[in-house]
Every structure is written in structure tokens, then in C-alpha cells.
Amino acid sequence: MTRLHDLTALEQAAAVRAGEVSPTELVEHSLARIDALDARLGAFITVTPDRALAAAARAEALLRTGGRLPPLLGVPTAIKDLNNTAGVRTTFGSRVLADFVPEVDDAVVTRLAAAGTISLGKTNTPEFGYPCYTDNDLAGPARCPWDPSLLAGGSSGGAAVAVAAGMVPFAQGSDGGGSIRIPASINGIVGLKPSRGRISNAPLGADITGLGTNGPLARTVRDAAAMLDAMAGPVLGDHAWAPPLPAGQSFLGAVERPPGRLRVGRWLATPIPDVQLEPEVADAFEDASALLESLGHQVEDVPTGLLGPEVLPSFERVWALSGATLPVPPSRAGELRPLTRELRARGLAMSAQVAMESMMALRLFTRRFLQATAAYDVLLAPVCTMTPRPLGWFDADGDGAEDFERNKRYAAFTAVFNVTGQPAVSLPLYWTQAMLPIGSMLVGRPADEATLLALSAQVEEARPWRHRHPEPWERTG
């Protein structure tokens, strides 16, 4: 028998419109699953049942009017705890901000609500989103539902766990160096980092480095595309925006179109010296490459030498820059976790000259890289260099600098495409002998999510994953 959490987000929306299920029933079902599962998995920092049920009642009132309905009316979702939510505490994963309650919503929160989705709360994230795993002093670690002794990845780890365990059908995340794609890979779901400027960071996101963007985590490509449609678009005053789709087109519509024969470049370069792929990660990459070739695409290796020696140190300095502007009083800096303290100290010690030179180096690299790879419709790359790591693997010794080094080696491929601003997606195409998912990353041309989504849908049809569920999926709730 089909249970409500077996339905995709689009199926839930269709069921609401057909009168087969009410928004309140969907919200109550998801809240029950959070109550049953989250103590073991750590997907949420804050759950907001009263607000969610009130929103469900408003959705039902809208249904009764018989007027035009938003496309995702009544579908439960969740907001990452790095995004401001008016009237709901937003901790940024830090005990320094454990009681902070914003007065405004981020633009992405407003847009998801306007599309009819209902947020059930705030998902777990590491302190200020810095590491590629999710753990903090408020909620503890987000755990992979395929094996709860393993970290769920980060920094959108809570969002990925909520989707993978069937607490919500899709969730909002954000990605400044791989923070959507890494947990999507670890948890066996779809994670899309859109193009720079595709989704606004208004009203408070300053986009100084241009690395970070919001994006969807979902079980299917179609759900990810629908969520992207709901979130996309600039806000007046944004310093960068991706060109809109032609009139009458949507990202969900792109999923329905065949991608045609594409030229796919195999990308195995990384700015981290001497990085080696674990055998099963290498197997996953080769398997994805063979799958794309079997679908009729031209697959070839990208020429080497495109990453200059300036890329890694420049990225490290730019990544640390935001540490200099963290909303942390100096008197409370000692309460920060070691990695946050390390990056904050680096940011505060950086001169304006070094900061500007580093950002300029990344902009120049971006121009050269995009020109050198312009002949490829899509790039194929690994997401992580290793299989999922056990709890405590990154930070057990309490050394922030060493924690950062482990982050870099584990997630050596993703950040390049935050620098270039290209859209990139992780698709769950491979499972290890221990039945752990490994995602494969596809990277599109700038602002070309449409081709990326069309190819992703073709791959999903050829190698479906929707039927694959971790053990918590089958639990009552």
C-alpha cells in the first residue's frame, strides 16, 4: 500500500489538488515521522508543528475558494538553519546564536511559501555552514540514514537526511563549496547547486564572494526541478543574476525534453595535491561514465592543466573571508567550535590587499576555465574522494586547522564549481558493497540548468533510484 511519504512532492501536490489528501494530513504525517525518527538521525534543529498546521489550515481554506492554486500547495518541506525565518529561531548551527529570532524571511523562504509549500522547521547545519559534515553544539550530528554511525555530510546535512528518511519529500539547502551535493551523494538523493544568481540571497545575503547559493534536495529530478522553479529569480538589488528562461518555459518542463547527444567531459582534476579516489568512488565514476556513453553521449577526458597553483590558496583565503564578518561578539568567540575559530582568525588577520587579490585570482581562473571547457555540454566528476566518514572523523582531535585539511581532501572536487558559478547536480547512481550510496556529479554550462536537468532525467530513467530506501523509511510514522 502506498504511504504518504512514498509519494514524491509533485505527487503529493497532485493528490492535494485532486482532493485525495489534505494539506493537514500531509503535515501531520510528516510531523509524525519527524517525531519517530529524528532523535536517532538529527535532521532538525527546530520543529514548528503549530506554525505548520496553521499553514495547512490556510492551504485548505484556499482550496475551498476554487481559485488559482500555487503549484506545490500543501507539500511539506523544511528550511536550512542558515536561512532567516521571521519569527522562528535561526541558530546558524551555533550556540552563540541559539536564541536568535529574525524579523524577516530570506527571499527563498518567501518564494517557497508563495509556491504553496509548508515548512515544518529548520534543518540541522554545522556552525555557520563551514564544514562538509554536519555537527554542532545544539543538535549534535546529522547521521546518514543508511548507516547512522556515519556522518550525513554538510553543510545541508539535516535537509538531506530529512528527505532521504522520508520526513519531507524535498527540502531547501545551500551550497558554498559543495554543501548541497555532498550530503545528496552520501544520503542517496538528488542535490542541485544552481548557477550563480539563479536564486536570490536577499535581503541580507551580500554575495561578496559569489560562492554560495540556495538550491533543492529531493528524491527525484522532477521534484528538484519543481523546487528550483519555485525558488528561482532575482530580487531588485542583487549584484548578479542568471538570465531567466524564455517566456513560457520552466525547469520542470526541461525535464520532459530529451537532452540530445551531448559532449561530456570526464573531470578528475582537483586543486588538492596528491588526492586519490577510494576504490569504490573510482568505480562509481567509471560506472557513471559508462552509463552516459551507453545513452549515446560522447564521453572523453578533459585535458589536464586547467587548475593553476593559485586556485587552492586563493579559495582558502576567500572561504575564510566570511569568518571576519560573523555576527559573533568578541567576548563570545571562545564559544565557537575549533574550525569556526580557525577560519574566523584567518579572516580577521587578512589584509584588504590579500583579500582582493585572492578574489581577483578566482575571477581570472573562472574566465580561463570556462573558456577552456566551453566545448563540453556537461562535465562528469566525483562528488567526494571517499565513502562516508564515521562520526568524529573530521574533528575528534579538536584541531581546527587539521579539521579544515580533512574537509579539503574529502571534498576536493565540488568547490571548483562554486568558484566558476556553474550549475552542478549530484545523482545517486552507485551503491557500495555495504549498500551505501555514492553520488556522481554532473556540471552544466553557466546558467544552463535546463540541459543539466534534461540529462539528469534521462539518467534517472535509465538507472532509477526512487525505489531505494534506507531502513528508517519503512518505520511507522
Secondary structure, 3 states (H helix, E strand, C coil): CCCHHHCCHHHHHHHHHCCCCCHHHHHHHHHHHHHHHHHHHCCEEEECHHHHHHHHHHHHHHHHHCCCCCCCCCCEEEEECCCCECCECCCCCCHHHCCCCCCCCCHHHHHHHHCCCEEEEEECCCHHHCCCCCCCCCCCCCECCCCCCEECCCCCHHHHHHHHCCCCCEEEEEECCCCCHHHHHHHCCEEEECCCCCECCCCCCCCCCCCCEEEEEECCHHHHHHHHHHHCECCCCCCCCCCCCCCCCCHHHHHCCCCCCCEEEECCCCCCCCCCCCHHHHHHHHHHHHHHHHCCCEEEECCCCCCCCCHHHHHHHHHHHHHHHCCCCHHHHHHCCHHHHHHHHHHHHCCHHHHHHHHHHHHHHHHHHHHHCCCCCEEEEECCCCCCCECCCCCCCCCHHHHHHHHHHHCCCCCHHHHHCCCEEEEEEEECCCCCEEEEEEEECCCCHHHHHHHHHHHHHHCCCCCCCCHHHHCCC
